[in-house]
Amino acid sequence: MNKTKYTKDWSLFLDRDGVINQEIQGTYVTSWDGFSFCEGVLPALAALGNTFGNIVVVTNQRGVGRGIMDIEDLRLIHHNMQHVVSENGGRIDSIYACTSVDDQDPNRKPNVGMAMQAKEDFEQIDFHKSVMVGNNLSDMLFGKRMGMHTVFIATTQQPFELPHDMIDEQFPSLKEWADSLSLAQNVVLN
């Protein structure tokens, strides 16, 4: 278990598909009607909002670049997602989405452009006091390139054998990771 005590000077970076919402294998979430929160995510985000100073989503959304959906569809999904999270006591401070189909695009994970955008918007972000949570190795590489602690969520891939160069911790879901933090904080408090 991670022994780090997270405080409000820490930032949380979250991937979207497969971490916050159900990932649709082989295609994209193209409308709000197709968006479904992963089990336990809403209370997890509420708990994480009490822990982390900044919570941002960094998501590759090449469905827009491929013309499968348009940017307004993506904006509506993200607007509604933030609204529902807020209604349930959580928060997402900002969402960064790369819609490019080009793997060389500086904003496409594992490239770090979205991290740099977040730093511009939230000057207090310290990447060495940041956690990247995702369900792909590209998320883990993105985090490691910025010096972040990485948490792999095994929702769409098999868990990796640890220790792993790019993965500091892994859990079956965002909820289980958030629960582990709550337990760790309670142990510290008691």
SULDA-V888126 format. One record per residue. N is the residue number from 0. RES is the residue in three letters. OMEGA is omega as a letter, one per 30 degrees, with the letter a starting at -180 (999 if undefined). D_FIRST is the distance of its C-alpha to the first C-alpha in Angstrom with 1 decimal. Layout:
((N,RES,OMEGA,D_FIRST) (N,RES,OMEGA,D_FIRST))
//
This chain:
((0,MET,l,0.0) (1,ASN,a,3.8) (2,LYS,a,6.3) (3,THR,l,9.1) (4,LYS,a,11.5) (5,TYR,l,13.3) (6,THR,a,17.0) (7,LYS,l,20.2) (8,ASP,l,20.8) (9,TRP,l,18.0) (10,SER,a,19.1) (11,LEU,l,17.8) (12,PHE,a,19.4) (13,LEU,l,19.6) (14,ASP,a,21.4) (15,ARG,a,23.8) (16,ASP,a,24.8) (17,GLY,l,22.2) (18,VAL,l,19.7) (19,ILE,a,22.0) (20,ASN,l,24.9) (21,GLN,l,25.7) (22,GLU,l,26.6) (23,ILE,a,30.0) (24,GLN,l,30.0) (25,GLY,l,33.0) (26,THR,a,34.1) (27,TYR,l,33.3) (28,VAL,a,32.9) (29,THR,l,36.4) (30,SER,l,37.1) (31,TRP,l,35.6) (32,ASP,l,36.9) (33,GLY,a,34.6) (34,PHE,l,31.5) (35,SER,l,29.2) (36,PHE,l,25.9) (37,CYS,a,22.9) (38,GLU,l,22.3) (39,GLY,a,20.4) (40,VAL,a,20.5) (41,LEU,l,22.9) (42,PRO,l,21.1) (43,ALA,l,17.8) (44,LEU,l,19.9) (45,ALA,l,21.4) (46,ALA,a,18.2) (47,LEU,l,17.0) (48,GLY,l,20.6) (49,ASN,a,20.1) (50,THR,a,17.2) (51,PHE,l,18.3) (52,GLY,l,21.8) (53,ASN,l,22.6) (54,ILE,a,21.8) (55,VAL,l,23.6) (56,VAL,l,24.0) (57,VAL,a,24.9) (58,THR,l,26.5) (59,ASN,a,28.9) (60,GLN,a,31.8) (61,ARG,l,34.4) (62,GLY,l,36.1) (63,VAL,l,38.0) (64,GLY,l,39.1) (65,ARG,l,40.2) (66,GLY,l,42.3) (67,ILE,l,40.6) (68,MET,l,40.0) (69,ASP,a,41.2) (70,ILE,l,39.5) (71,GLU,l,40.7) (72,ASP,a,39.0) (73,LEU,l,35.7) (74,ARG,l,36.4) (75,LEU,l,37.1) (76,ILE,a,33.9) (77,HIS,l,31.9) (78,HIS,a,34.1) (79,ASN,l,33.7) (80,MET,l,30.0) (81,GLN,a,29.6) (82,HIS,a,32.2) (83,VAL,l,30.4) (84,VAL,l,27.0) (85,SER,l,29.0) (86,GLU,a,30.9) (87,ASN,l,27.6) (88,GLY,l,26.4) (89,GLY,l,24.3) (90,ARG,l,25.3) (91,ILE,a,25.4) (92,ASP,l,27.1) (93,SER,l,28.4) (94,ILE,l,28.5) (95,TYR,a,29.3) (96,ALA,l,30.7) (97,CYS,a,32.1) (98,THR,a,35.0) (99,SER,l,36.3) (100,VAL,a,36.7) (101,ASP,l,36.8) (102,ASP,l,33.7) (103,GLN,l,34.9) (104,ASP,a,34.9) (105,PRO,a,33.0) (106,ASN,a,31.3) (107,ARG,l,30.2) (108,LYS,g,26.5) (109,PRO,l,25.4) (110,ASN,a,28.1) (111,VAL,a,27.1) (112,GLY,a,30.0) (113,MET,l,28.3) (114,ALA,l,25.8) (115,MET,l,29.0) (116,GLN,l,30.7) (117,ALA,l,27.8) (118,LYS,l,28.1) (119,GLU,a,31.9) (120,ASP,a,31.5) (121,PHE,a,28.8) (122,GLU,a,29.6) (123,GLN,l,26.8) (124,ILE,l,24.2) (125,ASP,a,22.5) (126,PHE,l,20.8) (127,HIS,l,18.6) (128,LYS,l,17.4) (129,SER,l,17.0) (130,VAL,l,14.6) (131,MET,l,16.2) (132,VAL,a,15.3) (133,GLY,a,17.6) (134,ASN,l,18.5) (135,ASN,l,20.5) (136,LEU,l,20.1) (137,SER,l,22.7) (138,ASP,a,20.3) (139,MET,l,17.7) (140,LEU,l,20.7) (141,PHE,l,21.9) (142,GLY,a,18.8) (143,LYS,l,18.7) (144,ARG,l,22.5) (145,MET,l,22.0) (146,GLY,a,19.2) (147,MET,l,16.6) (148,HIS,a,12.8) (149,THR,l,12.8) (150,VAL,l,11.3) (151,PHE,l,13.3) (152,ILE,a,14.6) (153,ALA,l,16.3) (154,THR,a,19.3) (155,THR,l,22.1) (156,GLN,l,20.9) (157,GLN,l,19.3) (158,PRO,l,15.6) (159,PHE,l,15.6) (160,GLU,l,14.9) (161,LEU,g,12.0) (162,PRO,a,12.3) (163,HIS,a,14.5) (164,ASP,a,16.5) (165,MET,a,16.1) (166,ILE,l,12.7) (167,ASP,l,9.5) (168,GLU,l,7.6) (169,GLN,a,9.6) (170,PHE,l,10.6) (171,PRO,a,14.0) (172,SER,l,15.1) (173,LEU,l,14.9) (174,LYS,a,15.2) (175,GLU,l,12.1) (176,TRP,l,10.0) (177,ALA,l,12.3) (178,ASP,a,11.9) (179,SER,l,8.1) (180,LEU,l,9.3) (181,SER,l,12.2) (182,LEU,a,10.6) (183,ALA,l,8.7) (184,GLN,l,12.2) (185,ASN,l,14.0) (186,VAL,l,12.5) (187,VAL,a,13.5) (188,LEU,a,16.8) (189,ASN,999,17.8))
//
